[in-house]
Amino acid sequence: MTEPTPEKSAAPDPAAVRSAVTRQAVLGALLDQVKTAYNDARADAHELLEQQHKATGSTKTDALLPDGIKVGSISRQGGERAAQVTDEDAFAGWVRDTYPTEHVVRIIPARVEVGVQPAFATQVLAQATAAGVARFADPATGEIRDVPGVEIRPSRAASHRITYARGSKASPATGRDLIAAAWREGHLAAHVLPALAPPPAAEPAPPAEDAPAA
């Protein structure tokens, strides 16, 4: 059975197509510029804020417009440290000698693998993380044992979170609103996106001097 030929739909207005395509192209180019500038600014801010934190202990810095109006703040989120197995052989050997039932030997064709029961490894690492040292309290005796092959290392780097100012009854504009207004008024481009900033206005030429009378 021959399938019916689908009816052709009406072509859209060429001007509407061109407008949509142009808008996408322009916004895509601007987005690339903004992404690059944002990534650079974020890296610079992170480095400087970490230096500031090490020098002064500060964990919060206000974000201000060129005229001094506060639009938000950046807060430091501290990193985390956790116990990690850094020497598999040392850790597995300790488990074999101390908790043999948690030691695993797997016979695979052409080789033999030894290791630690995953649940037990998780228990040891969780306890060491909570204690902040590579030690494990024996569940049966309470004896504190040093755990070889395990170290407390950074597991998540410090980060910074932006919080924009909220509006109020007295000043309903939010931090985002204030930034948008400053952008529309031309106060920000030269500071944050100089590649897209309009050229500075030319200074008016001085008035011509009157020619001397003949």
GUDO-769607 format. One record per residue (C-alpha): residue number from 1; chain; x, y, z. Coordinates in nm, 4 decimals. Each point is the difference from the previous one (the first is absolute). Layout:
! GUDO-769607
SITE   k c        u        v        w
SITE NUM A        X        Y        Z
...
***
This chain:
! GUDO-769607
SITE   k c        u        v        w
SITE   1 A   0.0000   0.0000   0.0000
SITE   2 A   0.1420   0.3377  -0.0990
SITE   3 A   0.0393   0.2467   0.2834
SITE   4 A  -0.1756   0.3312  -0.0534
SITE   5 A   0.2232   0.2893  -0.0890
SITE   6 A   0.0115   0.2428   0.2919
SITE   7 A  -0.1335   0.3412  -0.0728
SITE   8 A   0.2559   0.2774  -0.0142
SITE   9 A  -0.0299   0.2477   0.2825
SITE  10 A   0.0110   0.3692  -0.0619
SITE  11 A   0.3492   0.1496   0.0122
SITE  12 A   0.0624   0.2379   0.2907
SITE  13 A   0.0573   0.3660  -0.0572
SITE  14 A   0.3628   0.0353  -0.1237
SITE  15 A   0.0415   0.3113   0.2116
SITE  16 A  -0.1032  -0.1933   0.3146
SITE  17 A   0.2450  -0.2806  -0.0837
SITE  18 A   0.2831   0.2457  -0.0582
SITE  19 A  -0.0814   0.1830   0.3234
SITE  20 A   0.0007  -0.3216   0.2061
SITE  21 A   0.3254  -0.1238  -0.1558
SITE  22 A   0.1699   0.3363   0.0478
SITE  23 A  -0.1131   0.0195   0.3609
SITE  24 A   0.1401  -0.3470   0.0675
SITE  25 A   0.3303   0.0811  -0.1722
SITE  26 A   0.0420   0.3291   0.1850
SITE  27 A  -0.0911  -0.1436   0.3394
SITE  28 A   0.2270  -0.2990  -0.0604
SITE  29 A   0.2966   0.2277  -0.0711
SITE  30 A  -0.0777   0.2134   0.3054
SITE  31 A  -0.0425  -0.3123   0.2134
SITE  32 A   0.3471  -0.1203  -0.0996
SITE  33 A   0.1463   0.3351   0.1034
SITE  34 A  -0.1890  -0.0011   0.3302
SITE  35 A   0.0961  -0.3605   0.0809
SITE  36 A   0.3679   0.0698  -0.0605
SITE  37 A  -0.0082   0.3189   0.2066
SITE  38 A  -0.1945  -0.1715   0.2800
SITE  39 A   0.2415  -0.2935   0.0207
SITE  40 A   0.2957   0.2399   0.0148
SITE  41 A  -0.1714   0.2115   0.2685
SITE  42 A  -0.0931  -0.3068   0.2019
SITE  43 A   0.3576  -0.1318  -0.0061
SITE  44 A   0.1414   0.3406   0.0987
SITE  45 A  -0.2528   0.0422   0.2823
SITE  46 A   0.0630  -0.3512   0.1339
SITE  47 A   0.3762   0.0523   0.0123
SITE  48 A  -0.0247   0.3423   0.1651
SITE  49 A  -0.2668  -0.1094   0.2494
SITE  50 A   0.2103  -0.3007   0.1018
SITE  51 A   0.2998   0.2283   0.0521
SITE  52 A  -0.2180   0.2344   0.2053
SITE  53 A  -0.1337  -0.2896   0.2085
SITE  54 A   0.3507  -0.1269   0.0780
SITE  55 A   0.1176   0.3501   0.0944
SITE  56 A  -0.3009   0.1264   0.1976
SITE  57 A  -0.2388  -0.2910   0.0531
SITE  58 A  -0.2737   0.1865  -0.1887
SITE  59 A  -0.2729  -0.2207  -0.1479
SITE  60 A  -0.2352   0.2615  -0.1498
SITE  61 A   0.0499   0.2929  -0.2368
SITE  62 A  -0.2615   0.2445  -0.1312
SITE  63 A  -0.0490   0.0578  -0.3726
SITE  64 A  -0.0362   0.3713  -0.0776
SITE  65 A  -0.0862   0.1940  -0.3131
SITE  66 A   0.2429   0.2743  -0.1101
SITE  67 A  -0.2096   0.2546   0.1935
SITE  68 A   0.0305  -0.2059   0.3207
SITE  69 A  -0.3513  -0.1509   0.0035
SITE  70 A  -0.0002  -0.3543   0.1431
SITE  71 A  -0.1526  -0.2580  -0.2339
SITE  72 A   0.0975  -0.3175   0.1810
SITE  73 A   0.2793  -0.1853   0.1721
SITE  74 A   0.2275  -0.2991  -0.0523
SITE  75 A   0.0400  -0.2486   0.2837
SITE  76 A   0.2738  -0.2597   0.0347
SITE  77 A  -0.1119  -0.3603   0.0300
SITE  78 A   0.2739  -0.1909   0.1800
SITE  79 A   0.1472  -0.3109  -0.1556
SITE  80 A  -0.0267  -0.3476   0.1499
SITE  81 A   0.2541  -0.2644   0.0956
SITE  82 A  -0.0605  -0.3739  -0.0004
SITE  83 A   0.1889  -0.3219   0.0588
SITE  84 A   0.1284  -0.1561  -0.3207
SITE  85 A   0.1884  -0.3206  -0.0706
SITE  86 A   0.3380   0.1118  -0.1296
SITE  87 A   0.1785  -0.3367   0.0141
SITE  88 A  -0.2218  -0.2933  -0.0979
SITE  89 A   0.2568  -0.2640   0.0959
SITE  90 A   0.0669   0.1455   0.3452
SITE  91 A  -0.3703   0.0362   0.0737
SITE  92 A  -0.0857  -0.3496  -0.1261
SITE  93 A   0.2900  -0.1470   0.1996
SITE  94 A  -0.1205   0.1693   0.3182
SITE  95 A  -0.3536  -0.1329  -0.0520
SITE  96 A   0.1364  -0.3504  -0.0726
SITE  97 A   0.2027  -0.0058   0.3212
SITE  98 A  -0.2523   0.1774   0.2239
SITE  99 A  -0.3446  -0.0875  -0.1394
SITE 100 A   0.0531  -0.3101  -0.2168
SITE 101 A  -0.3731  -0.0530  -0.0541
SITE 102 A  -0.0105   0.3360  -0.1804
SITE 103 A   0.2864  -0.0986  -0.2297
SITE 104 A  -0.0991  -0.1307  -0.3422
SITE 105 A   0.1877  -0.2338  -0.2343
SITE 106 A  -0.1463  -0.0289  -0.3478
SITE 107 A   0.1263  -0.2708  -0.2341
SITE 108 A  -0.0385   0.1142  -0.3584
SITE 109 A   0.1310  -0.1980  -0.2971
SITE 110 A   0.3723   0.0689  -0.0381
SITE 111 A   0.0218   0.2150   0.3163
SITE 112 A  -0.0919   0.0335   0.3658
SITE 113 A  -0.1327   0.3266   0.1431
SITE 114 A   0.0007   0.0944   0.3675
SITE 115 A  -0.1854   0.2891   0.1548
SITE 116 A  -0.2334   0.1247   0.2715
SITE 117 A  -0.3718  -0.0483   0.0361
SITE 118 A  -0.1497   0.3271  -0.1383
SITE 119 A  -0.2365   0.0425   0.2953
SITE 120 A   0.2848  -0.0297   0.2478
SITE 121 A   0.2198   0.2409  -0.1955
SITE 122 A  -0.2871   0.2500   0.0008
SITE 123 A  -0.0400  -0.0423   0.3770
SITE 124 A   0.3704   0.0562   0.0663
SITE 125 A   0.0202   0.3075  -0.2252
SITE 126 A  -0.3183   0.1520   0.1431
SITE 127 A   0.1291  -0.0392   0.3563
SITE 128 A   0.3406   0.1441  -0.0894
SITE 129 A  -0.1670   0.2943  -0.1764
SITE 130 A  -0.2136   0.0738   0.3059
SITE 131 A   0.3043  -0.0196   0.2291
SITE 132 A   0.2213   0.2023  -0.2329
SITE 133 A   0.2811  -0.2559   0.0360
SITE 134 A   0.0758  -0.3366  -0.1628
SITE 135 A  -0.1134  -0.2080   0.2956
SITE 136 A  -0.2692  -0.2623   0.0546
SITE 137 A  -0.1748  -0.1011   0.3215
SITE 138 A  -0.0410  -0.3767   0.0208
SITE 139 A  -0.3758  -0.0658   0.0290
SITE 140 A   0.0541  -0.2949   0.2312
SITE 141 A   0.2728   0.1254   0.2342
SITE 142 A  -0.0064   0.3786  -0.0468
SITE 143 A   0.3743  -0.0044  -0.0644
SITE 144 A   0.1162   0.2916  -0.2146
SITE 145 A   0.2167  -0.1209  -0.2859
SITE 146 A   0.2098   0.2003  -0.2445
SITE 147 A  -0.0996  -0.0825  -0.3582
SITE 148 A   0.2921  -0.0240  -0.2414
SITE 149 A  -0.0548   0.0954  -0.3619
SITE 150 A  -0.2655   0.2585   0.0914
SITE 151 A   0.0427   0.3782   0.0165
SITE 152 A  -0.2289   0.2955   0.0654
SITE 153 A   0.0066   0.2062  -0.3174
SITE 154 A  -0.2089   0.2790  -0.1525
SITE 155 A  -0.3080  -0.1489  -0.1643
SITE 156 A  -0.1677   0.3233  -0.1094
SITE 157 A   0.1649   0.3315  -0.0705
SITE 158 A  -0.1266   0.3232   0.1522
SITE 159 A  -0.2509   0.1871  -0.2162
SITE 160 A  -0.1812   0.3330  -0.0018
SITE 161 A  -0.3738   0.0657  -0.0286
SITE 162 A  -0.1605   0.3204  -0.1269
SITE 163 A  -0.3074   0.1299   0.1818
SITE 164 A  -0.1791   0.2938  -0.1636
SITE 165 A  -0.1584   0.2702   0.2152
SITE 166 A  -0.3717  -0.0338   0.0555
SITE 167 A  -0.2453   0.2800  -0.0452
SITE 168 A  -0.1893   0.1570   0.2877
SITE 169 A  -0.3044   0.2228   0.0427
SITE 170 A   0.2226   0.3027   0.0209
SITE 171 A   0.2138  -0.1090  -0.2949
SITE 172 A  -0.1809  -0.2650  -0.2087
SITE 173 A   0.2793  -0.0349  -0.2584
SITE 174 A   0.2011  -0.3203   0.0441
SITE 175 A   0.3723  -0.0288  -0.0623
SITE 176 A  -0.0717  -0.1431  -0.3427
SITE 177 A  -0.2337   0.2931  -0.0753
SITE 178 A   0.2678   0.2489   0.1030
SITE 179 A   0.2588  -0.1703  -0.2207
SITE 180 A  -0.2392   0.0041  -0.2962
SITE 181 A  -0.0732   0.3693   0.0530
SITE 182 A   0.3699   0.0842   0.0240
SITE 183 A   0.0639  -0.1963  -0.3193
SITE 184 A  -0.2751   0.1847  -0.1875
SITE 185 A   0.1455   0.3299   0.1144
SITE 186 A   0.3421  -0.0967  -0.1371
SITE 187 A   0.1818  -0.0134   0.3341
SITE 188 A   0.1254  -0.3602  -0.0146
SITE 189 A   0.1168  -0.1010  -0.3469
SITE 190 A   0.3397   0.1670   0.0300
SITE 191 A   0.0563  -0.1749   0.3363
SITE 192 A  -0.1209  -0.3547  -0.0712
SITE 193 A  -0.0119  -0.0377  -0.3804
SITE 194 A   0.2437   0.2497  -0.1475
SITE 195 A   0.0107  -0.1956  -0.3285
SITE 196 A  -0.3680   0.0875  -0.0526
SITE 197 A   0.0006   0.3465   0.1518
SITE 198 A  -0.0815   0.2891  -0.2325
SITE 199 A   0.2886   0.2330  -0.0747
SITE 200 A   0.0263   0.3034   0.2266
SITE 201 A  -0.1833   0.3035  -0.1239
SITE 202 A   0.2212   0.2375  -0.1949
SITE 203 A   0.0682   0.3265   0.1723
SITE 204 A  -0.1544   0.2993  -0.1780
SITE 205 A   0.2447   0.1939  -0.2134
SITE 206 A   0.0987   0.3386   0.1414
SITE 207 A  -0.1733   0.2939  -0.1666
SITE 208 A   0.1895   0.1485  -0.2909
SITE 209 A   0.1677   0.3312   0.0679
SITE 210 A  -0.1211   0.3010  -0.1956
SITE 211 A   0.2309   0.0952  -0.2817
SITE 212 A   0.1763   0.3388   0.0540
SITE 213 A  -0.1498   0.2892  -0.1872
SITE 214 A   0.1858   0.0987  -0.3186
***
